[in-house]
Amino acid sequence: MWRAERKPWTLISGGEDGGIYRTRDGGDTWTKLGGGLPEGVVGKVGLSISAANPSRVWAMVEAEPGNGLWRSDDSGETWTFLTGEGRLAGRAFYYHHVVADPTDENTIYVLNSRLFRSTDGGETFTMIPVPHGDVHDLWVHPDDPEIFVVGTDGGAVVTLNHGATFSTVYNQPTAEFYDVEVDNLVPYRLYGSQQDNSTIIVLSRPGRNQLRPQEGWRYAAGCETGPVAFDPDDPDVIWGGCYSGVINRMVVSSDTRRNVNLYPASTGVAPSELRYRFQWVAPIVVSPHDAQTVYHASQYVHRTRDGGMTWE
């Protein structure tokens, strides 16, 4: 059980009642398992039972101490902690899933920003080169584990050779756009930021030699979160945002970009120590009265009048 609550003023992940529960009567009654598992506040838990050996149970547990991968060989009576390695157990709220191979009790997969596999009962792990990051789901063929499907932030990919090669993510409409802007040129251009796949400029009328629509796409400025801002009548200068207050300024005619961050510190700093707190999508607005004046917002409103060289 995972107690999770997210509101604008608070975030709760975990509670005293968190943990792993088991029923032996079809769900009428439940018993919280111990046997060495973390006590106290427990958050998100990912579970998987081995089809090759139903007594073997795997769990990714969010707790401190004890955050990471656990294994039981007696249907959950007792547990052994295996690893809390960051690449496997980091960002529990976003990942924290484990999947057991259906034919081999010693083989498991751990899903995180990348996909990892262990063939020795969770002692060591090897990264599998999935075409896209942020792995959230995995299906392994019940009769042939050479075949499995991986669900990522870029879409679903299939392997027929145990992860040596994968199908492409570029054959499915999985783009997730945060925003769309349009300039006043003729023909006009569209601008947008898309989850995990950068900001882009899209021509409304692709060139004659561009056989596919995406051939008329080009990278703009900033990253996945955006937003993108510009003077719609003269969009040669584009402002692109990114998470943690990162902001880029692009000059389209010269295809050049530079960071013009308000403050050098962004990621890697405890939230309580941040000087400026930016939303995931932090507003950027070019003044409709003076394109040299650009506004950016954290918990404060900031303004630049010199191309981002200085902010007030």
C-alpha positions, 0 to 999 in steps of 0.5 A, a space after each residue: 500500500 502506498 499513501 500518496 498525496 500531491 497538492 500545490 502546498 504539500 507532497 506526501 509519499 509514504 506513511 506508517 501503514 505503507 508496505 507489502 500486504 498479503 491475502 490468503 482468502 481471496 482478498 477478505 483479509 490482509 496481513 502486513 508482511 515483515 520478515 526484515 522489510 523496512 519499518 516506519 514510513 514506507 512509500 511506493 512499492 513495486 512487486 513481481 512474483 516469479 512464474 518459474 518459482 512462485 515462492 520467489 517474490 521481488 520488491 522495489 521498496 521506497 523507504 529510508 533506510 532500506 530503499 531499493 531491491 528486496 527478495 523473498 524466497 518463501 512467499 514473503 515470510 522473510 526478506 533479504 535486501 539486495 541493493 539500493 544502487 541509485 541507478 536502480 532505486 532513484 526517483 521512486 515516485 516516477 519509477 520503482 518497478 521490477 519485473 520477473 522473467 517468466 521462465 528463469 527465477 534468477 532473472 529480473 528486470 528493474 525499470 528506471 531511467 534506463 532498463 536493467 537486467 540481472 541474471 544472478 538473482 539480483 546480485 549484479 545488473 547490466 543496462 539494456 540499450 533501449 532506444 528511449 529513456 524513462 522506462 515505465 512498463 515491460 511485458 515479457 513473452 511468457 513462453 519465449 523471454 527473448 521477446 519483450 516489449 518496453 514502454 518508455 516516455 518515447 513509446 513502445 519498442 519491441 525486441 526479438 533477441 533479448 534486448 540486443 536490438 529494438 524496433 524504432 520509436 519513430 513509427 507511432 504518434 506519441 509526441 506530447 506537446 506542452 504548448 503551441 505558438 504561431 508566428 505571423 510570417 507567410 507561410 507561417 511557422 508553428 513552435 512547441 515543446 514536447 515531453 522528452 523530445 525538445 522544442 521544435 519549429 514546424 514549417 506550415 508548408 514543407 519544402 518540395 524535397 521534404 517527403 515526410 512532414 517531420 523533415 520540415 521540423 527543426 530544433 528551437 531553443 530550451 528543452 522538453 518543458 518549454 515554453 517558447 516565446 518570440 515576437 510573432 512579427 519578427 521571430 528571428 530571436 526565440 526564447 526557450 525554457 527548460 525545467 529548473 529555470 534554464 532558459 536559452 536564447 536562439 537567433 534563427 538566422 544564424 542558428 546559434 543558441 546560448 544559455 541566459 539563465 537568471 541564476 547559475 544554480 538549477 538542478 542538484 540543489 535542495 529545494 529549501 536552498 534554492 534562491 529562485 523556485 521555478 515551475 516545471 513549465 516556467 512562464 516566458 513572455 515577450 512584451 507585445 510593446 517592446 520585443 527587447 523586453 522579456 519576462 520570466 517567472 519563478 516565485 518572482 517576476 523577472 525582466 531583461 532588456 538586453 537579451 538576457 545578459 542581465 535580469 532584474 
